[in-house]
């Protein structure tokens, strides 16, 4: 491939991204390919597309763009096929004599191209063979020094694992969980995708230890610990995002309780006081002066238990029970945190760190976010089953009842799903259990066994949810 054809290919690819996509779609493409849209230089679409193409070309990952477009934008197939025709097969130039390895390579590439006319998947494979040359083209055109700067500028944080394959709107963990594997005779089913684009992870049936021991020096409501059985189920990989909730509202016309009330609570910084904000709701988490523009991948907040229940019903799922949530978070080895016994750290969760002026904040760590983080930002904090953000970011509603007293639960441990605690039609004055820490939680409140509670009609800036469904 000549340098001019390579440059023309990159230009045409940028043009497709700029002219045939909107901002939200380009953001989704970046997210699915493991690139932080906000770190791409340039304010306009054209600048963002240019940086994205250059970044992925230098890593031989341009086929990922093509594969994503073929999957999500089949209307672009003709334009993408036209790009393939710009290339000369790698190995020799158009005027070089055939022969030897170069000739064999050209024959093989030609055979692949012929097959690709009727097979989209093979078309992507053809393009893979020629994209490696783009690295050399970019280096020759803009210089190795600039490439080095670009790589440093755009390289995702070390806590983010760049996926090698194209995902849907929510990222699948790219490393294999190290614990709680299903029995060899029952292979773990591959993840599913819900109607809302959420990835669902399988948790096999079996017993696990729920709660804390007396030696753990934890609140009484976490004890006693017991090994309890749980049927197989599927759970959302991340918390439900603003983009997903927006789609739900657009399709159903659902109006949240905060919107009906005309106000909601948020945490005032740096006083650490909970205050009512007129006009606060899921679209304006801290009142009319705030919005969720650019936060499409962040967890939705300011939703009540009833709002979460409505969403899960629309999505064909339900809220997880407290037992399901804890098993998905800690596995079968009673781990203290989703990732294991290792202490909290900036690359494992979003919690109260040096970015936040609240009581108990860990001033030695920087998780890169003051408030919520995009879901899936901390793959190093994944649970044994691959569930993300179960330690921090936002607390999550469960289906389980707590009781009428804020201080002590009416429904105590050991957990018993048949004692009435899983009644969905309980009175509105009976509080529900929320699990998991938040972006303002101190270290002790991000443990897998930590429990909290809220009135079901309440909504806060630090509470969201994820859904689950029965298996297999």
N, C-alpha and C positions, 0 to 999 in steps of 0.2 A: 504494500500500500504506500502510495506516495505521501509526502508530507502535506501536499495541497489537498489531496482527497481526504486525509485524516482531519485536517482543519475544517474542511467543508462539512464533513460528517458531524463534527462537534457543533458547528454553527447551526446546522439544520436541526439537530437534536434539541439544542437550546431554544430554537424557534418554536418547535412543537410544544415544548413545556410552557413557553411564554404565551403563545397565542391560543393554544387549545385547552389550557387549564386555568382555573381561578386560584386565588391565594389559598383557600382552604384545601383544595385538592393537592396543591404543591406541598402544603404542610403535611398532609396525610402521606404523600409519597416519601417525604423526608423521614417522617416518623417510622414508617414501615421498613425503611432501609437503614435505620439506626443513625440518622444524621440529625443534629439539632438545627432546626430551621432558623432559630433566632441567632445562631452564631455565624450564619452565612452573611458575608458582607454584601452591602447594597440594600437600598430601601425599596426599590421597585422590583417587580417580578423578574424583569430581564436580568438584573444583577444577581438575584438569588439563584435563578436558573443557571447562569454562567458559572457561579461558584460551585453549585452542586455537581454539574457535569464535570468540571475540572477536578474536583475532589474525588469523585468516583472513578474517573478515568485514570487518575494516578494510582488507584488501587486495583485496577483491572476489574472494576465492578460495574461498568456500563451495561453489561447484559442484565443486571438487576433492574435497571430503569426500564429496559425493553420488556422484560418479563412482567414487571408490575403493570405497565401500560396495556400489554396484551390481556392481562387478567382483568383489570379494572376499567379499561377504556378500549374495548374491541373496535370501536369506530376509528381508532388510530392505526389499525393494522396495515392498511394500504400505504400510509405514509412511512411507517416503520419498515415495511418491506422495501420501499423505494430507497431507504437509506442503505440497505444491504448492497444495492447495485452500484453504489459509489466506490466500492472497494475492489482492489485487485488481491487475489489470494496471497497470503503471506508466504514468503519463500523466494519469490523472484518478482521483479518488476514487469510491466507489460511488454517491454521490449527485450527482455532477457531470453536467451534460448532455453528450451526445456531440457530436462535431463536430470538424473540422479535423484537425490532426496527432494529437491525443490519440485521436480516434476511429479513425483509421487504424492507430494503434499497437495499440489494443485489438483491432481486427479481425485484425491480423497475429498477435497473441499468441493469440487464440482459435483461429485456424487451426492454429497450432503445437500447441496443447494437444490439439486433436482428433486430429492425426496422432500425438501422443505416446502415445495409448492403445495403439497397436500397435507402438511403436518406442521402446525404452529409451533409445537414444542421443539421440533428439529430446527425450525428457523432461528429460534433463540440459540441453539447449540452452534449454528453456523456463525452467528455474530460473535459468540464467545471466542472463536478462533482468531478473529481479526482485531478484537478490541485491545488486546495486549499491546498492539503497536501504537495505540493512542497515547500511551505513556511517553513513548519516545517522541511522538509528535509534539505533545505539550511541552516537554522539556526543551525540544529544539526551538519552539516558537517563543516561549516566555522565559526560558532559562532555568537552570537547576536551582539557583539561589532563591528565585521566586517560588518554585515548587516547594522548597524546604520550608519557607515561611508559610505558604499556604497549608502545608501538612500540619505544621505546629498550630496554626490558627484554628483549623477546622477539625482537628482530631478530637473525637468525643472524649469526655472525662473517662479516667481509667475505670470507673465503676460501671460504665456502660459497655456491654458486649455487643459489637456490631454483628447483626445477624447475617449469615451467609446465604440465606434464602429469603424470598419475599413472603411477608406475613400479611394478615388482614389488618384491620384498623387498630388492633391491640397487639403488642408484641408478645410472641411466645419466647420463653426462656431458651437461650441457645446453648446452655450447658446441661448435662444430665444430672438430676438430683442424686445425692449421694446416700440417701437413706430411705427407709420405708418403701422398699420396692415391693410390688405385688408378687405373689408366689409364682414360681417358674411355670407352673401348670396353668396359670391364668394371666396371660400377657396383658399389660396395661393398655387399654384402648387408646388410640390416638386422640388428641384433643379435638373437641367439637367447636363449631362456631355458631353462636346464637343469632337470632334474627336481627339483633342490634349490633352485630359485628364483634361481640365479646367472645374471647377464647374461653372455653370451659375445660377444666382439668379434672381428671378422674381420680377419685379417692376410693380405694377398694374397701370392701366390707372387712370388719375385724375389730378387735379390741384395741383400746389405747388408754393411757393413763390420763384422767381428767382431774384437774385441780392441783393443789400444792400440799406439801407435807408440813407437819408441825415444825420441822427443822428449818423450813424455808423462811420463817419469820415474816409471813405475809398476812394480809387481812383474813379475818375469820371466814368471810364469805367465800373464800377459795378452798376451804377445807370441809371435810376430809377428802383426800385424793382417793380415787377409786379407778380400777380398770373396768371400763364399760364397753359394751359392744355397740357398734354403729353400722348400719346398713351401707352398702355402696352408694355413692352419690357423685355428682359433678358440681364443681364450684367455679365461679368466675375467677379468672386469673388475676384481675385487678378490680379496683373499685370502679363503679359506673362513672363515666366521664360526663362533663358538661355537654359535649357533642352528642353523646348517646341520649342523654336526658332531653336535649333540645329536639331530637328526632321523635322521641316519645311524645312530647308535648305537641309538636306539630301534627302528629298523626292522630292523637286522641283528643286534643283540646284540654288536657288536664290542667287544672289550676291548683297550685300548691297552697298549703295552709298558710304559709307566710304571706303569699300574695293576697289571700282572703283577709288576713289580719291587718295587712298593711305595714307590718314591722317584724323584726326578728332580732335575735341577740348576736353580738359579736364580741370578741376579746379586744379590749382597748389596750394599745401598746403606748408607753411602757408601764402603765399603771397596773396591768394585769387584772383589770376589773371587767366583769361582764356588763355590758350596757345594751339598752334597747336602741335600735336604729330604725327610725321611721323610713319606710320604703325599702328596707332590706329584704331580699329574697334570693332565690337561687341564681337569678340573673344579675343581681346587685348584692353580693354577699355582705358588704359593709355599708350598704345604704346607696342612695341615688348617685353619690359621687364615685361609685365603683361599678365595674362591669366585668364580664368574662371574656372580652375580646382578647384573643391571643392565649386564652386559657382553655381551649377546647379539649385538650388532653388532660386537664386537671380534674380531680374528682369533684362531682357535683356536691354541694353543701347546701345548708339551709333547707333541708327536706325533712319532713316529719316521718314517723314510722308508717303512717298511712300513705304518704306519698311514695315511700320506698316500696311498700306492699303493692301499690297500684302499678308501679313500673315493672316489678318482677312478674306480676300477673300478665301484663301486656307482652312481656318478653317470653312468656311461656315457662316461667320458672317461679321460684318462691324465695323468700328470705331463708337463709340457713338457720338451723337450730343452733343453740349455743354449743352443743356437743359437736355438730358438724363443723362449725367455725373453728373450734379449738383443735380438732383432729387435723383439719387441713393446715392449721398453722404450726403444729408441733410434731406431727407424725406419731410413730409408735414408740419412740425412745424418750418420751417425757422431756423434751428439750426446753430449756429456759426461754430461748428466743427462736424465731423461725429458722434461723441459720445454724443454730447449735448453742453451745455454752460460751462461745467467745463473747467478749464485751461489746457493747454498742460502739459503733464507729461511723464516721461520716459517709462511708460508701455502702452502708447496709440499710439505712432508713432515714426518713425525714422526721426530725424531732427537735426539741428545744436545744439549740446550740448557740454559737456565738452570734448568729444572725438575729437572735430574738432576745429582747430584754424582758424576760419573765423569771419568776422565782424557780430555782432549780435548773436553769439552763446550763448546759455543758459548754463552758467557754474555751475548751481545748479542741473542740471539733467544729468543722464547717461542712455542713451537708449541702451547701450551695443555694438553699432556699430559705427565705424568711417565713413564708406562709406555706401553702400547699405546693407540691411538686407535681410535674406530669406523672401520670401513673406509669409504673414500670421503670422508674428512673434508678432503682437500686437492685439490680439482679443478684448482687452478692448477698442480699438479704432474703433470698427466696426460701420458701418453706421446703420440706422434703418432697412435696408434690409439685413444686414449681409455682405456687401461689406467691404473688408479689404484694408488697406494701401492707403486710399484715401486722407489722410492728408499729408503724407510724403513718404519717401523712394525714389520715382522718380516722376517727373511730367509726365503727360500722354497726348499724342496726342488725339485730337478730330477731328471729320470730319468738324467742323465749320470754316468758314473763319473769319479772323480778319480785313484784309484790307492791303493797300500798305504802310501805315504809321506806323512806330514802336510806335510812341508816342500816337496817338489816333486812335481808330478803325473806319473803314468806316462802319462797321456793328455794330450799337449801340443797346443799350437796349431801350425799351423792346425787348426781343428776338422774332423774327418773322421767322419761318422756310421757309416762302414763298417769302422772299425778295432777294433770291439769295445766301444767306450765306451758304447753304448746297450743293452748286455745287461742285461735285468731280472733274470736268474737268476744273476748273478755271486756269488761267495763273499761272505759277510757281513763279511769282514775288508777288503774293498775299499771305500774311502770314496766317498761321493757328493758331487756339487757342489751347493752352495747359493748362491743369487744374491740380490742386493738387500741394502740396509742394514737396520738395526733401530732401535728406539727408543733404544738406547744407543750407536749408531754415530756416530763423528766424521765430519766432512765428506768425508774421502778415501774412506770405505768406502760411500758412497751413490752412487758413479758407476755408470753403466750397464755398464761393462766390468769392474767389480770382481768377483773370484771368491773364494769360500771353500769349505770342505769339512768334512764331518762323517762319522763312522761311521754307517752306516744304521740301527743299532739305538739310536742316541742320541736324546735329546730335550732341548730347552732352552726356557726361558721366552721366548726371542727368536726362535724358529723356527716357522714355519707353512708354508703352501703354497697354491698355486692350481693348477687343472687346465687342460688343453687338450684339443683333439681335432682330427683332421685335417679339411681342408676339401675342396671348398667347402661 
